[in-house]
Amino acid sequence: MALHIVFVEPEIPPNTGNIARTCAATDSVLHLVKPLGFRIDDRAVRRAGLDYWPFVKLEVHESLDAFMEQYRDRQMYFVTTKGSRYYTEVTYHDEDMLLFGRETRGLPRELIDAHREDSIRIPMSRDTRLRSFNLANSANIVLFEALRQLGFPGLK
């Protein structure tokens, strides 16, 4: 049993390192979709992930199109500030994929528009000066709701 976290074109190394550590600790799979704003062996990525990297189930994809084609039969949720419903309104299942966009722009608008019914969001202040939550924090929020719904499978 596993959930999948997908970072599409992440730019900030510590965010990827932080979620890698979470994925290792929760038996979740981490997918990174290129282009990446750093090298996976970047010191900042490694430092944020500490010594958890050997335990990370990691898949790297050459492009968003390649990823979407490979996993076209999976349930995907597109996490975006433009989501049509709250992340808590979804019923999560084993092998679901949670997609998050790059830190500065989020997921591509055409991807969200094509999957409007599966776009979800984390509620936040209406203050328009505040754009979004931190990427790694957002992934943790949604991942742990999914894990909670599934009864924290395999976790103690």
Rosetta blueprint (number, residue, H / E / L):
1 M L
2 A L
3 L L
4 H E
5 I E
6 V E
7 F E
8 V E
9 E L
10 P L
11 E L
12 I L
13 P H
14 P H
15 N H
16 T H
17 G H
18 N H
19 I H
20 A H
21 R H
22 T H
23 C H
24 A H
25 A H
26 T H
27 D L
28 S L
29 V E
30 L E
31 H E
32 L E
33 V E
34 K L
35 P L
36 L L
37 G L
38 F L
39 R L
40 I L
41 D L
42 D L
43 R H
44 A H
45 V H
46 R H
47 R H
48 A H
49 G H
50 L H
51 D H
52 Y H
53 W H
54 P H
55 F H
56 V L
57 K E
58 L E
59 E E
60 V E
61 H E
62 E L
63 S L
64 L H
65 D H
66 A H
67 F H
68 M H
69 E H
70 Q H
71 Y L
72 R L
73 D L
74 R L
75 Q L
76 M E
77 Y E
78 F E
79 V E
80 T L
81 T L
82 K L
83 G L
84 S L
85 R E
86 Y E
87 Y H
88 T H
89 E H
90 V L
91 T L
92 Y L
93 H L
94 D L
95 E L
96 D L
97 M E
98 L E
99 L E
100 F E
101 G L
102 R E
103 E L
104 T L
105 R L
106 G E
107 L L
108 P L
109 R H
110 E H
111 L H
112 I H
113 D H
114 A H
115 H L
116 R H
117 E H
118 D H
119 S E
120 I E
121 R E
122 I L
123 P L
124 M L
125 S L
126 R L
127 D L
128 T L
129 R L
130 L L
131 R L
132 S L
133 F L
134 N L
135 L H
136 A H
137 N H
138 S H
139 A H
140 N H
141 I H
142 V H
143 L H
144 F H
145 E H
146 A H
147 L H
148 R H
149 Q H
150 L L
151 G L
152 F L
153 P L
154 G L
155 L L
156 K L
